[in-house]
Amino acid sequence: MRPAEPVSPRFLGGPRLQRLLADTHGDLGLAHELFVWNVRASGAAMEAIHVFELVLRNAIDRELRAWNQAMAGTPDWLITPHVYLRRALNLAEVAKAAQRGRRIAADHGRPLCHDDVLAQMSLGAWRYILPSKANKSKQKLWEVAISNAFPAWPGDWSAESVVSRVANVHGLRNRVAHLEPLHRYDLRRARRDMRSVCHGIGPDAARFFVQTERLLPIATSNPADKQNT
């Protein structure tokens, strides 16, 4: 059935519509179908990332709370971080998160707490706190604390395999946030990466992720795949 308002340069912009038409051999109806799929795929991707980020964030936070308590006398590693954490964190981002958290806490008539800052940290914070060969403090944190967040990670898989999977999901998140099309993006791989990282945290975390996302059926219904068959 022809949509009441098909895609047009007025709504999407000329360059975006031209890309859709190029991927559908100039068929305006298929271009509309592909645009609608991209919108739904973006929604499903963000739902999956929502769950993934919460699972990852809380797993890392649990370990860093325990480690910072032992090393600095407080579990509030985002407020009073040990020196290793100060060297590993993007302190400017933490300061911005604390500023946002402080406003929210003030609105509720209470002082800032660790969870207020944690809630304001972005997915990029968890990507970039993972080990990096260029930062010895991050490597040390991985060895003494953060690796414990992944007790079910296969023993022969390296830390880099965690980093690369989280980085891929972070890239997908940025792509969706900037309204980039997804019909040429490997959503199945991104979903596998999210599930693998969750499974490294625990099989129960992987099951929780799978039962609360809908990315796989969306990915398998990509109209662009039909154009290539």
LINJO-V19286 format. One line per field, one symbol per residue. phi: phi as a letter, one per 30 degrees, with the letter a starting at -180 (. if undefined). psi: psi as a letter, one per 40 degrees, with the letter a starting at -180 (. if undefined). burial: b if it has 9 or more other ideal C-beta (glycine too) atoms within 8 Angstrom, else e. Layout:
phi->???
psi->???
burial->???
This chain:
phi->.dddbdeaeddcjedddddddddbhidddddddddddddddddddddddededdddeddddeddddddddcbiaddddcbddeddddcdddddddddddddddddddcibddbedddedcdceeddddddebddbddddddddcbdeddbdcdedccdddddedddddddddeddddciddcdccddddddedddddddddleddddddddcbbddddddcddddddcc
psi->hhidgiiiddddidddddddddeffehddddddddddddddddddddddddddddddddddddddddddddeeiegeedgiiddddddigdddddddddddddddddefiihiddddddeiidddddeeiihdehddddddddecddeegdehhdehidddddddddddddddddddefiieeeigdddddddddddddddiddddddddeeifdddddeehddddde.
burial->eeeeeebeeeebeeebbebbbebbeeebebbbbbbebbebbbebbbbbbebbbebbbebbbbbbbbbbbeebebebbbbebbebbbebbeeebbebbbebbbebbeeeeeebbbebbbebbebebbbebbbbeebebbbbbbeebbeebbeeeeeeeebeebbebbbbbbebbebbeeeebbbebebbebbebbbbbbbbbbeebbebbeeebebbebbeebbbeebee
